[in-house]
Protein backbone atom coordinates (compact mmCIF):
# COMPACT_ATOMS: atom_id res chain seq x y z
CA UNK A 1 0.00 0.00 0.00
CA UNK A 2 1.32 3.44 -0.98
CA UNK A 3 0.48 6.33 1.35
CA UNK A 4 1.05 9.86 0.00
CA UNK A 5 2.29 12.72 2.19
CA UNK A 6 1.93 16.36 1.15
CA UNK A 7 3.82 19.03 3.10
CA UNK A 8 4.14 22.76 2.50
CA UNK A 9 7.62 24.10 1.72
CA UNK A 10 9.17 27.22 3.24
CA UNK A 11 11.77 28.28 0.64
CA UNK A 12 13.76 31.51 0.88
CA UNK A 13 13.60 34.07 -1.95
CA UNK A 14 16.46 32.55 -3.97
CA UNK A 15 15.05 29.05 -3.60
CA UNK A 16 11.59 30.26 -4.61
CA UNK A 17 13.03 31.77 -7.79
CA UNK A 18 14.84 28.51 -8.57
CA UNK A 19 11.66 26.47 -8.00
CA UNK A 20 9.79 28.60 -10.55
CA UNK A 21 12.67 28.10 -13.00
CA UNK A 22 12.49 24.31 -12.54
CA UNK A 23 8.74 24.40 -13.19
CA UNK A 24 9.43 26.44 -16.32
CA UNK A 25 11.95 23.84 -17.53
CA UNK A 26 9.34 21.10 -17.02
CA UNK A 27 6.75 23.06 -19.02
CA UNK A 28 9.28 23.78 -21.79
CA UNK A 29 10.24 20.08 -22.08
CA UNK A 30 6.57 19.03 -22.25
CA UNK A 31 5.84 21.58 -25.01
CA UNK A 32 9.04 20.63 -26.88
CA UNK A 33 8.04 16.96 -26.84
CA UNK A 34 4.56 17.77 -28.21
CA UNK A 35 6.00 20.02 -30.94
CA UNK A 36 8.55 17.34 -31.94
CA UNK A 37 5.81 14.70 -32.12
CA UNK A 38 3.61 16.94 -34.30
CA UNK A 39 6.47 17.83 -36.64
CA UNK A 40 7.46 14.17 -36.92
CA UNK A 41 3.85 13.24 -37.73
CA UNK A 42 3.67 15.87 -40.50
CA UNK A 43 6.82 14.43 -42.05
CA UNK A 44 5.22 10.99 -42.13
CA UNK A 45 7.24 9.49 -39.28
CA UNK A 46 6.03 6.93 -36.76
CA UNK A 47 5.31 7.68 -33.09
CA UNK A 48 8.44 8.58 -31.09
CA UNK A 49 8.58 7.02 -27.65
CA UNK A 50 10.02 8.88 -24.65
CA UNK A 51 13.41 7.11 -24.92
CA UNK A 52 13.94 8.35 -28.49
CA UNK A 53 12.88 11.88 -27.56
CA UNK A 54 15.29 11.96 -24.63
CA UNK A 55 18.15 10.94 -26.94
CA UNK A 56 17.29 13.86 -29.23
CA UNK A 57 17.20 16.24 -26.26
CA UNK A 58 20.60 14.97 -25.05
CA UNK A 59 22.10 15.93 -28.41
CA UNK A 60 20.38 19.34 -28.27
CA UNK A 61 21.98 20.06 -24.87
CA UNK A 62 25.39 19.94 -26.54
CA UNK A 63 24.44 22.93 -28.68
CA UNK A 64 25.12 26.44 -27.34
CA UNK A 65 21.48 27.47 -27.79
CA UNK A 66 20.24 24.77 -25.37
CA UNK A 67 23.21 24.70 -22.97
CA UNK A 68 21.09 26.36 -20.26
CA UNK A 69 19.27 23.02 -19.75
CA UNK A 70 22.43 21.59 -18.18
CA UNK A 71 21.94 23.85 -15.14
CA UNK A 72 18.80 21.91 -14.13
CA UNK A 73 18.10 18.33 -13.12
CA UNK A 74 17.88 15.84 -15.97
CA UNK A 75 14.95 14.11 -14.21
CA UNK A 76 12.73 17.19 -14.66
CA UNK A 77 12.89 17.01 -18.47
CA UNK A 78 12.83 13.20 -18.39
CA UNK A 79 9.47 13.04 -16.57
CA UNK A 80 7.96 15.91 -18.61
CA UNK A 81 8.74 14.04 -21.86
CA UNK A 82 7.24 10.86 -20.40
CA UNK A 83 4.05 12.79 -19.52
CA UNK A 84 3.82 14.22 -23.05
CA UNK A 85 4.16 10.75 -24.62
CA UNK A 86 1.56 9.35 -22.21
CA UNK A 87 -0.82 12.17 -23.19
CA UNK A 88 -0.45 11.11 -26.85
CA UNK A 89 -1.09 7.46 -25.96
CA UNK A 90 -4.21 8.42 -23.99
CA UNK A 91 -5.52 10.28 -27.06
CA UNK A 92 -4.85 7.41 -29.48
CA UNK A 93 -6.49 4.90 -27.11
CA UNK A 94 -9.58 7.12 -26.68
CA UNK A 95 -9.08 7.99 -23.01
CA UNK A 96 -8.50 11.74 -23.44
CA UNK A 97 -8.62 14.63 -25.89
CA UNK A 98 -5.72 15.62 -28.15
CA UNK A 99 -2.86 17.02 -25.99
CA UNK A 100 -2.36 20.78 -26.05
CA UNK A 101 0.61 22.97 -25.19
CA UNK A 102 0.99 24.14 -21.59
CA UNK A 103 0.46 27.87 -21.10
CA UNK A 104 2.60 29.82 -18.62
CA UNK A 105 -0.49 31.66 -17.34
CA UNK A 106 -2.91 28.73 -17.09
CA UNK A 107 -0.79 25.67 -16.32
CA UNK A 108 0.01 24.68 -12.75
CA UNK A 109 3.75 25.08 -11.98
CA UNK A 110 5.12 21.67 -11.03
CA UNK A 111 8.08 19.37 -11.61
CA UNK A 112 9.31 15.88 -10.76
CA UNK A 113 12.20 14.77 -8.55
CA UNK A 114 14.16 11.51 -8.63
CA UNK A 115 13.62 9.07 -5.75
CA UNK A 116 17.33 8.09 -5.71
CA UNK A 117 18.72 11.63 -5.54
CA UNK A 118 16.19 12.98 -3.02
CA UNK A 119 16.98 13.13 0.72
CA UNK A 120 14.43 13.79 3.48
CA UNK A 121 15.13 14.78 7.08
CA UNK A 122 12.70 15.72 9.84
CA UNK A 123 12.94 19.43 8.97
CA UNK A 124 14.22 19.66 5.37
CA UNK A 125 14.04 18.01 1.97
CA UNK A 126 17.03 18.00 -0.38
CA UNK A 127 16.01 18.70 -3.98
CA UNK A 128 18.27 17.81 -6.89
CA UNK A 129 20.46 20.44 -8.57
CA UNK A 130 18.95 23.66 -7.21
CA UNK A 131 22.56 24.80 -7.31
CA UNK A 132 25.25 23.59 -9.72
CA UNK A 133 28.08 24.39 -7.31
CA UNK A 134 29.75 21.42 -5.57
CA UNK A 135 31.07 23.45 -2.63
CA UNK A 136 29.79 22.32 0.77
CA UNK A 137 28.58 25.76 1.83
CA UNK A 138 26.64 26.09 -1.47
CA UNK A 139 25.10 22.63 -1.14
CA UNK A 140 22.94 23.95 1.70
CA UNK A 141 20.95 25.80 -0.99
CA UNK A 142 19.52 22.41 -2.09
CA UNK A 143 17.88 21.88 1.31
CA UNK A 144 14.38 23.42 1.45
CA UNK A 145 12.68 23.76 4.83
CA UNK A 146 9.47 21.80 5.51
CA UNK A 147 6.55 23.53 7.25
CA UNK A 148 5.74 20.42 9.36
CA UNK A 149 8.51 18.78 11.38
CA UNK A 150 8.73 14.98 11.16
CA UNK A 151 5.59 14.60 9.04
CA UNK A 152 7.22 12.43 6.34
CA UNK A 153 8.60 9.08 7.58
CA UNK A 154 12.40 8.77 7.36
CA UNK A 155 14.72 5.80 7.61
CA UNK A 156 16.94 3.39 5.69
CA UNK A 157 14.23 0.79 5.01
CA UNK A 158 11.60 3.26 3.76
CA UNK A 159 10.87 3.20 0.03
CA UNK A 160 9.74 6.47 -1.58
CA UNK A 161 7.60 6.72 -4.73
CA UNK A 162 6.86 9.55 -7.20
CA UNK A 163 8.15 12.72 -5.43
CA UNK A 164 6.96 16.02 -6.90
CA UNK A 165 6.88 19.76 -6.20
CA UNK A 166 3.84 21.92 -7.05
CA UNK A 167 2.75 25.54 -6.65
CA UNK A 168 -0.91 26.28 -5.81
CA UNK A 169 -0.82 30.03 -6.49
CA UNK A 170 0.21 30.95 -2.93
CA UNK A 171 2.59 28.29 -1.54
CA UNK A 172 4.96 25.58 -2.76
CA UNK A 173 4.12 21.97 -1.78
CA UNK A 174 6.15 18.76 -1.70
CA UNK A 175 4.36 15.42 -2.16
CA UNK A 176 5.79 11.91 -1.99
CA UNK A 177 4.45 8.36 -1.76
CA UNK A 178 5.65 5.95 0.93
CA UNK A 179 5.14 2.18 0.79
CA UNK A 180 3.46 1.02 4.01
CA UNK A 181 1.93 -2.20 5.31
CA UNK A 182 -1.89 -2.46 5.33
CA UNK A 183 -3.67 -2.54 8.68
CA UNK A 184 -5.47 -5.87 9.16
CA UNK A 185 -6.89 -8.10 11.90
CA UNK A 186 -8.80 -5.34 13.67
CA UNK A 187 -11.70 -5.73 16.06
CA UNK A 188 -14.45 -4.16 13.97
CA UNK A 189 -17.62 -2.59 15.34
CA UNK A 190 -21.05 -2.50 13.70
CA UNK A 191 -21.32 -0.95 10.20
CA UNK A 192 -22.55 2.61 9.62
CA UNK A 193 -24.57 4.46 6.99
CA UNK A 194 -23.77 8.08 6.04
CA UNK A 195 -26.38 10.40 4.52
CA UNK A 196 -24.97 13.54 2.86
CA UNK A 197 -26.96 16.76 2.60
CA UNK A 198 -26.97 20.54 2.45
CA UNK A 199 -28.55 21.34 5.84
CA UNK A 200 -26.05 19.04 7.61
CA UNK A 201 -22.97 17.83 5.78
CA UNK A 202 -23.30 14.27 7.09
CA UNK A 203 -25.76 12.38 9.28
CA UNK A 204 -24.58 8.97 10.55
CA UNK A 205 -26.79 6.03 11.47
CA UNK A 206 -25.18 5.83 14.95
CA UNK A 207 -26.67 9.24 15.83
CA UNK A 208 -23.74 11.54 14.94
CA UNK A 209 -24.46 14.77 13.08
CA UNK A 210 -21.85 16.93 11.38
CA UNK A 211 -23.21 20.44 10.68
CA UNK A 212 -22.59 22.49 7.55
CA UNK A 213 -19.38 24.44 8.19
CA UNK A 214 -20.32 27.01 5.52
CA UNK A 215 -22.92 28.35 7.96
CA UNK A 216 -20.30 29.10 10.62
CA UNK A 217 -19.22 32.68 11.40
CA UNK A 218 -15.61 31.97 10.44
CA UNK A 219 -16.49 30.97 6.87
CA UNK A 220 -19.10 33.72 6.49
CA UNK A 221 -16.53 36.38 7.45
CA UNK A 222 -14.05 35.03 4.91
CA UNK A 223 -16.69 34.97 2.16
CA UNK A 224 -17.62 38.55 3.02
CA UNK A 225 -13.95 39.56 2.82
CA UNK A 226 -13.62 37.77 -0.51
CA UNK A 227 -16.56 39.68 -2.00
CA UNK A 228 -15.10 42.97 -0.80
CA UNK A 229 -11.71 42.20 -2.35
CA UNK A 230 -13.31 41.13 -5.64
CA UNK A 231 -15.30 44.38 -5.84
CA UNK A 232 -12.15 46.41 -5.11
CA UNK A 233 -10.23 44.47 -7.76
CA UNK A 234 -12.96 45.05 -10.33
CA UNK A 235 -12.91 48.81 -9.66
CA UNK A 236 -9.10 48.87 -10.06
CA UNK A 237 -9.38 47.15 -13.43
CA UNK A 238 -12.02 49.63 -14.62
CA UNK A 239 -9.82 52.56 -13.61
CA UNK A 240 -6.89 51.16 -15.60
CA UNK A 241 -8.87 50.40 -18.76
CA UNK A 242 -7.16 51.67 -21.93
CA UNK A 243 -8.73 52.09 -25.35
CA UNK A 244 -6.51 50.91 -28.21
CA UNK A 245 -6.31 52.33 -31.73
CA UNK A 246 -8.61 49.59 -33.01
CA UNK A 247 -11.35 50.65 -30.58
CA UNK A 248 -10.87 47.68 -28.25
CA UNK A 249 -10.32 47.97 -24.50
CA UNK A 250 -7.27 46.58 -22.73
CA UNK A 251 -6.52 46.43 -19.02
CA UNK A 252 -3.21 47.56 -17.57
CA UNK A 253 -2.14 45.42 -14.63
CA UNK A 254 -0.56 47.66 -11.98
CA UNK A 255 1.29 46.55 -8.83
CA UNK A 256 -1.79 47.32 -6.73
CA UNK A 257 -3.86 45.00 -8.93
CA UNK A 258 -1.26 42.25 -8.53
CA UNK A 259 -1.39 42.67 -4.74
CA UNK A 260 -5.19 42.43 -4.74
CA UNK A 261 -5.12 39.35 -6.98
CA UNK A 262 -2.73 37.69 -4.53
CA UNK A 263 -5.07 38.50 -1.61
CA UNK A 264 -8.03 37.06 -3.56
CA UNK A 265 -6.09 33.84 -4.25
CA UNK A 266 -5.00 33.68 -0.62
CA UNK A 267 -8.60 34.04 0.63
CA UNK A 268 -9.82 31.39 -1.83
CA UNK A 269 -7.08 29.06 -0.60
CA UNK A 270 -7.96 29.76 3.04
CA UNK A 271 -11.63 28.85 2.43
CA UNK A 272 -10.64 25.67 0.61
CA UNK A 273 -8.29 24.58 3.40
CA UNK A 274 -10.94 25.19 6.10
CA UNK A 275 -13.47 23.02 4.23
CA UNK A 276 -10.99 20.25 3.47
CA UNK A 277 -9.64 20.24 7.04
CA UNK A 278 -13.19 19.92 8.39
CA UNK A 279 -13.84 16.92 6.10
CA UNK A 280 -10.54 15.37 7.24
CA UNK A 281 -11.72 15.67 10.85
CA UNK A 282 -15.05 14.00 10.00
CA UNK A 283 -13.60 11.11 7.98
CA UNK A 284 -10.84 10.43 10.53
CA UNK A 285 -13.30 10.35 13.44
CA UNK A 286 -15.55 7.91 11.54
CA UNK A 287 -12.70 5.58 10.56
CA UNK A 288 -11.30 5.57 14.13
CA UNK A 289 -14.52 3.86 15.34
CA UNK A 290 -13.40 0.88 13.15
CA UNK A 291 -16.77 0.03 11.58
CA UNK A 292 -17.08 -3.27 9.71
CA UNK A 293 -18.38 -1.41 6.64
CA UNK A 294 -19.34 2.13 5.59
CA UNK A 295 -22.26 2.83 3.26
CA UNK A 296 -22.51 6.13 1.36
CA UNK A 297 -24.78 7.47 -1.36
CA UNK A 298 -23.50 7.66 -4.91
CA UNK A 299 -24.74 11.22 -5.51
CA UNK A 300 -25.25 12.68 -8.98
CA UNK A 301 -23.65 16.04 -8.11
CA UNK A 302 -23.52 17.16 -11.75
CA UNK A 303 -27.31 17.01 -11.89
CA UNK A 304 -27.68 18.65 -8.45
CA UNK A 305 -25.64 21.64 -9.62
CA UNK A 306 -28.26 22.37 -12.29
CA UNK A 307 -30.60 23.57 -9.54
CA UNK A 308 -29.70 27.28 -9.46
CA UNK A 309 -31.11 27.72 -5.94
CA UNK A 310 -28.99 24.96 -4.42
CA UNK A 311 -25.98 24.85 -6.76
CA UNK A 312 -23.75 27.13 -4.64
CA UNK A 313 -24.59 25.26 -1.43
CA UNK A 314 -23.94 21.87 -3.07
CA UNK A 315 -20.64 23.06 -4.53
CA UNK A 316 -19.42 24.38 -1.18
CA UNK A 317 -20.15 21.06 0.56
CA UNK A 318 -17.49 19.29 -1.60
CA UNK A 319 -19.19 15.86 -1.49
CA UNK A 320 -16.58 14.45 -3.86
CA UNK A 321 -13.78 15.35 -1.41
CA UNK A 322 -15.57 13.53 1.43
CA UNK A 323 -16.10 10.45 -0.76
CA UNK A 324 -12.45 10.50 -1.90
CA UNK A 325 -11.13 10.70 1.65
CA UNK A 326 -13.41 7.91 2.86
CA UNK A 327 -12.22 5.68 -0.01
CA UNK A 328 -8.52 5.84 0.81
CA UNK A 329 -8.91 5.97 4.60
CA UNK A 330 -11.13 2.88 4.54
CA UNK A 331 -8.53 1.16 2.32
CA UNK A 332 -5.77 2.05 4.82
CA UNK A 333 -7.70 0.53 7.72
CA UNK A 334 -9.14 -2.53 5.92
CA UNK A 335 -12.74 -1.25 6.13
CA UNK A 336 -15.21 -2.14 3.38
CA UNK A 337 -16.70 0.91 1.64
CA UNK A 338 -20.06 0.38 -0.10
CA UNK A 339 -21.56 2.95 -2.48
CA UNK A 340 -25.34 2.64 -2.62
CA UNK A 341 -27.01 2.72 -6.00
CA UNK A 342 -27.90 6.23 -7.20
CA UNK A 343 -31.60 5.35 -7.45
CA UNK A 344 -31.82 3.63 -4.06
CA UNK A 345 -34.75 5.41 -2.25
CA UNK A 346 -32.96 5.97 1.07
CA UNK A 347 -35.00 9.07 1.99
CA UNK A 348 -38.40 7.73 0.80
CA UNK A 349 -38.14 4.33 2.55
CA UNK A 350 -39.36 3.90 6.13
CA UNK A 351 -36.50 2.59 8.28
CA UNK A 352 -39.04 0.96 10.66
CA UNK A 353 -41.37 -1.04 8.36
CA UNK A 354 -39.69 -0.72 4.93
CA UNK A 355 -42.63 0.95 3.16
CA UNK A 356 -41.68 3.28 0.30
CA UNK A 357 -43.30 6.69 0.03
CA UNK A 358 -44.21 7.83 -3.49
CA UNK A 359 -43.56 11.56 -3.02
CA UNK A 360 -41.27 13.38 -0.58
CA UNK A 361 -40.44 17.04 -1.22
CA UNK A 362 -37.23 18.71 -0.04
CA UNK A 363 -39.20 20.97 2.32
CA UNK A 364 -40.39 17.93 4.35
CA UNK A 365 -37.67 17.63 6.95
CA UNK A 366 -39.58 15.02 9.00
CA UNK A 367 -40.39 11.65 7.43
CA UNK A 368 -43.92 10.42 8.28
CA UNK A 369 -44.69 6.85 7.20
CA UNK A 370 -48.16 6.33 5.70
CA UNK A 371 -48.18 2.65 6.69
CA UNK A 372 -46.96 2.49 10.31
CA UNK A 373 -47.12 6.20 11.26
CA UNK A 374 -43.42 6.34 12.15
CA UNK A 375 -42.10 9.93 12.49
CA UNK A 376 -38.37 10.51 12.20
CA UNK A 377 -35.91 13.09 10.86
CA UNK A 378 -35.52 12.43 7.14
CA UNK A 379 -31.72 12.45 7.24
CA UNK A 380 -31.54 10.02 10.19
CA UNK A 381 -34.07 7.82 8.39
CA UNK A 382 -31.94 7.83 5.23
CA UNK A 383 -28.74 6.95 7.14
CA UNK A 384 -30.44 3.97 8.81
CA UNK A 385 -31.70 2.73 5.44
CA UNK A 386 -28.19 3.00 4.04
CA UNK A 387 -26.90 0.90 6.93
CA UNK A 388 -29.52 -1.78 6.16
CA UNK A 389 -28.47 -1.62 2.49
CA UNK A 390 -24.94 -2.46 3.58
CA UNK A 391 -26.15 -5.35 5.77
CA UNK A 392 -27.90 -6.92 2.77
CA UNK A 393 -24.72 -6.72 0.66
CA UNK A 394 -22.06 -7.43 3.29
Secondary structure, 3 states (H helix, E strand, C coil): CEEEEEEEEECCHHHHHHHHHHHHHHHHHHHHHHHHHHHHHHCCCCCCCHHHHHHHHHHHHCCHHHHHHHHCCHHHHHHHHHHHHHHHHHHHCCCCCCCCCCCCCCCCCEEECCCCCCEECCCEEECCCCCCCCCHHHHHHHEEEECCCCCCCCCCCCCEEEEEEEECCCCEEEEEEEECCCCCCCCCECCEEEEECCCEEEEECCCCEEECHHHCHHHHHHHHHHHHHHHHHHHHHHHCEEECCCCCEEECCCHHHHHHHHHHHHHHHHHHHHHHHHHHHHHHHHHHCCECEEEEECCCHHHHCCCCCCHHHHHHHCHHHHHHHHHHHHHHCCCEEEEECCCCCCCCECCCCCCECCCCCCCCCEEECCCCCCEEEHHHHHHHHHHHHHHHHC
